[in-house]
Amino acid sequence: MINSTGANGQNMSEALLAVDLGIRAGFALYGDDGRLRRYRSVNFGSVARLKRAIPGILEDEGDAIRRLVVEGTRSLADVWERHATKRGITVTMIDAETWRKRLLFARQQRRAGQAKANAGVLAREVINWSDAQRPTSLRHDAAEAILIGLWGVLDCGWLGQLPAELKHS
């Protein structure tokens, strides 16, 4: 497997890519140490453009991506799964309730707007904890991708538990 270099010049032998699916999609890349490396939001403009972009997105990370966690529309998830499995990438499809239940308290997600706001707060904490590049602004799709990825690294065991610095009270 080819080692790639993550944020801050850190070697990354394996990576997990989390995607908040949609025409405007959020992406978060985690190293096998469980820390966030990169994140972004992209507006593809159309489903056709998004579908054409998927192979390139997976290719850009080279052999590092071993896991893909996606949340969102099933039809888009199926397209991601098809491309990822061709590359030997393990795919997990989840819904928002799955990662929210593990990462947010019930009182933090009673309403959709409240859940999105709390996701943004926790995503910024993950960015700080990971020593990833700080955003000037953080769109909700990128914030949610960060938390989808955090759920993913917990689920696959790259992190044994939620770090104390990230536990909300």
Secondary structure, DSSP 8 states (H G I E B T S, - for coil): ---EE-GGG-EESSEEEEEE-SSEEEEEEEETTS-EEEEEEEE-SSHHHHHHHHHHHHHHTGGGEEEEEEES-HHHHHHHHHHHHHTT-EEEEE-HHHHHHHHS-GGGSSSHHHHHHHHHHHHHHHHHHHT----SS--HHHHHHHHHHHHHHHHTTSSSS--GGG---
